[in-house]
Amino acid sequence: MDQPKAFDNDPPAPAPVSDRRPAEPDISAGSQHLHRKLGGKEIQLFAVGGAIGTSLYVQMGASLPKGGPAGLFLGFVLYGTIVLAVNQCFAEMVTYMPIASPFVRLAGFWVDDALSFAMGWNYFFLMAFNIPYEITAIHVLLTYWTDKVHVGVVVAVCLVIYSVLNGLTVKYFGISEFYMSIFKIFLMLGLMMYTFITMVGGNPHHDPYGFRYWRDPGSFVEYLVPGNTGRFLGILSCMIQGSFTMVGPEFISMAAGEAENPRRLMAKAFSSFIWRLMFFFIGGALCVGIVIPYDDKMLAEMISGEREGSGTGAASPYVISMVKFGISGVPDLVNALIITSVLSAGNNVIFSAARTLHGMALDGKAPFFFAKCNKYGLPYYAVIVSLAFCFLSLLQIGNTSATVLNWFVGICTASYLLNYLGTVVTYLHFYYNMQRQGISRDTLPYKSTFQPFAAWYALFGTFVMTLVLGYTVFINGGWDTTTFFTSYTMVGFFVVAFVGWKVVVRTRYVRLGEADLDLGTTKSEIEAYEAAYIRPRRGRVGRVLNGWFE
């Protein structure tokens, strides 16, 4: 039997500790390019699959009583400007150097290997902890119909589904994710249409309620403290919810190493993020504040757990609205579609966790065997370890599902922000290295706008948001040890990982002007691959669908 080979090549032997620099990647046509199988439609919907989950349909409603309809909308808009600036940084770097685990590995090549180490393990644990979060959410959603299904059964079924989907070649993974993501889009479009139709009078009560709830009980909520300070804290809470809900650039990036014609497809995917951001996330925040008032009794009982169905589709503001109008049947359909949405998100994060672990192994930051792949380019050891995190969902046996979900939300939110922060730092080094080396940004495959001002804005925004994640524990004696640790544990882990790797391995900061922006021969090999690229022959349906995205 042939020996398994790496997705790129096996990482070279580490440099002497006294002069440790990132290992030069090998992305030759005979290794990574051979396994580039993701087309335009898979790339675009891969981003949707990872970004849209339970939080957009259900958990967003929990922020409505904190900020009010205007506060929720404004909070998402404000954080949306930050994540949009982050997207610009991702886009310019990843399209320039579309390698495996790009934003993690580029930090090591262009800033400091210690930053790459901290970002890599932080992102791996972010994706890994998202896996049990999604499975826990599926179990909670099933209780909408029955509470007889044991959590162990849900974990076992999800483990089998994810094992099959992630055990296939990347081509078939992309196809499965494409079709599952379509359900998400249809669901969100349907809920937005429901909001518009009912608000103009197309409801069983023939009541054109419009923006009534923005006037009564009001647009903003005084959260925790009275007055303007309370209204500001309400908006801040909604921004924090937005930092967990509004994600996407990193999911696009993780597919860079396996995308056909990567620079072209990556550029289109990052460019389209703006309409996904505006339409799905900000549009969703607007709709939630329209369909029910922030002081809705049923919503409050769902959030507190007093009413049966807390955390399921029944807690969705849209479903609450349907129940109040006496609409039957549709809430069941919404809950079912939310389950498919969550299943897709779990599938997506397993893919990202495995590819992150694989990418770190290529650079010597994880055990070498995680770099091994089969002949189809599947990093099977990394996939197996990622799947093992499914078993953390069994924490529900000793705790309530809502408690477990809150733990994972707190941990994951900090991790998202930390990786955005690290990515922006990497981009600023990329930008100023180009400037000092006399390389015009006009030569880039994707030239982002408002740079470097957008990057500095993103740096400030992500840094501040990371600091204020657990702000509630410092106000009016609201100390809660669990909230503090779930909000800031990953911040401490990030710092320890960075300092630890730097001290032990003695990494060297890459001074501005000294970075190898071509990564040896990597840039020329990618350009040679793209010059020789021939679009694969597709069936009739494939030609039509990819034609929309390529």
Secondary structure, DSSP 4 states (H G I P E B T S, - for coil): -PPPEESSPPPPPPPPGGGB-PPPP---TTTTGGG--B-HHHHHHHHHHHH-SHIIIIIHHHHHHHHHHHHHHHHHHHHHHHHHHHHHHHHHHHHHS--SSHHHHHHHHHT-HHHHHHHHHHHHHHHHHHHHHHHHHHHHHHTTT-S-S-HHHHHHHHHHHHHHHHHS-HHHHHHHHHHHHHHHHHHHHHHHHHHHHHHTT-STT----TTHHHHTT-S----SSSHHHHHHHHHHHHHHHHHHH---HHHHHHTGGGBSSHHHHHHHHHHHHHHHIIIIIIHHHHHHHHHS-TT-HHHHHHHHT-STTTTSGGGSHHHHHHHHHT--SHHHHHHHHHHHHHHHHHHHHHHHHHHHHHHHHHTTSS-GGGGEE-TTS--HHHHHHHHHGGGGGGGGGTS-HHHHHHHHHHHHHHHHHHHHHHHHHHHHHHHHHHHHTT--GGGSSS--SSTTHHHHHHHHHHHHHHHTTTGGGGSTT---HHHHHHHHHHHHHHHHHHHHHHHHH-B----TT---TTTTTHHHHHHHHHHT--PPP--HHHHHHHHHH-
